[in-house]
Amino acid sequence: MNFRLFFSLIILFFSSSLFALNFSDNETPEKLAAAIEQAMTDDQALGQVFMLGWVGAEPSPLIMDWIRDRNIGGIKIFGWNTEDTTLLARTVGALQEASLKGPFKIPLLVATDQEGGWIRHVKGSTSETPGNMAIGASGYPRDAYLAGYYIGRELALLGINMNFAPTVDLFTNRDSELIGPRAFGSNPVNVGILGAAFMKGQQTAGIIPTAKHYPGHGDTDLDSHGVLPLIEASFEMLWDRELIPYRMLAAEGLPAVMSGHLAFPQTKAAMAPASLSSWFLQDLLREKMGYRGIIITDDLMMNGATSWAGSLSRAAKQALLAGNDIILFSKTPNLFDPVWTSLSSSMKEDTEFRMRVRDAARRTLAIKLRYLRGDQAVPFIPNLQKLKNGLPDPEGSAFFLNLAARSVTIVKPPQNEQPAVFPLKPENAGRVLLAGQYMDFFKAGKAAFPDSVSYWYSDYNAELLSYARQSDTIIFCLSDIAGVRILRQLEPLKKKIIVLSVLSPVYLESVPWVDGAVAVYSYAPESLAAGFSVITGRITAGGKLPYD
């Protein structure tokens, strides 16, 4: 160890956090991380590979114990933590303060799922956005970049320094209710371009982007939260389809990947989940694709992982041996849960496992040293005054409104045909019935058609049919298969029926008889307002369906 690096470590032990200091160019994050890891005990290194969630808006005593006693590497913010964004910022600050009091004064990775659109774990005052499929419909990489940037700016104000986005799963299986509008589209090259742009926007905002769900969750209608999906795709198919975005992002310096609980029986991994497979993580991702960032598991408490491994502690050990650097748990285990004690014991008994954990800790420390230092780094302790003025982001709000407008897609009549339905002016629509399930749909609909009647549908009932019979035009908000069943009940009435599709537009294929259909890709107020603006002709639809 050279003298300057040794002196840096002395400062680390006896003064401020190493993460607040600056060093010469030859003292790389990797070199510093290696020095810190070598100074750690086995349990201290093991703590760095843990990322935990907790239940409740405020930090539980148990998560504080894990930070103080185990010096864990990260925390994960879930939707149940986030209704009050000011409280969330205080919570993040308190957790970081506890971590920075540890023997190495190492800050936490603070992660969440803020993909945009449908998946928005940090709620409260943050922006509701049109989402990935809207970006795919607009087709502009700059939209992806700015979406990542503005989402990242809001997260940074809250002290959140890592985002489990972009989602680069392909829109392959039309029946998937887990992915759907979370995908940029079905073309893997387009998805790679938009994913890379989103990644760069996040990085500009100081956020560590994380691509998911490796190697691809798009070709199944099953949810790995409940079961282990089996995807019958060969390696050749994966290489030329699902893996193209990851190949592109790896070449662009992607810092983090989330491994998915997905099995591909036709590959060398056989029935093992990709998240627990060294073939997927080491042989394919690191060696064949040249990926150099860290790998994080999806939540190990999901059945897709534990059902195959047999227990949570076995899944955790297998995940680390397979090549994951961080193991994620949505809830906080007890301090002496087997998930900790068994891993700690294995480090003492198994040299290969001990070295793998230490390698994972070193990688985790390196990404912290690379991203959590310097002027562009997310502050450890959020500034509540900046938070008050910055959520939602004023510039971001204007951008997301423009994105919503650019992405609206007229699905019927097809764009190559002369529109026979749009624009639909209020004075020509007669008596209008708005049928939907979102308050913002009715709000936007009333603004466009002030004399319309609103009806919140839930299932078949005679009242809906009664309102429909008294109407000349029905504008129906469609978002799922249940809505298709209700919409079909209106077909015999022979009324003019316009569909405003939200989220995935595939359900429009089940109702080809409707007179007109407009697709937006989110139920955010901006998206619904943009959809009605296209219906009435206030703006022109520029979006295209981002799948075949």
Helices and strands as residue ranges (DSSP letters): H 3-14, G 18-20, H 29-39, H 42-48, E 50-52, H 61-70, E 74-77, G 79-81, H 85-100, E 109-112, E 114-116, E 119-120, H 132-138, H 141-157, E 162-163, G 180-182, H 188-204, E 208-214, H 235-240, H 244-251, E 256-259, G 274-276, H 278-278, I 279-288, E 294-297, H 303-309, H 312-322, E 327-329, H 338-349, H 351-371, H 384-390, H 394-407, E 409-412, H 426-429, E 432-436, H 439-448, E 453-456, H 462-469, E 473-478, H 481-488, G 491-493, E 496-501, G 505-510, E 516-519, H 525-536
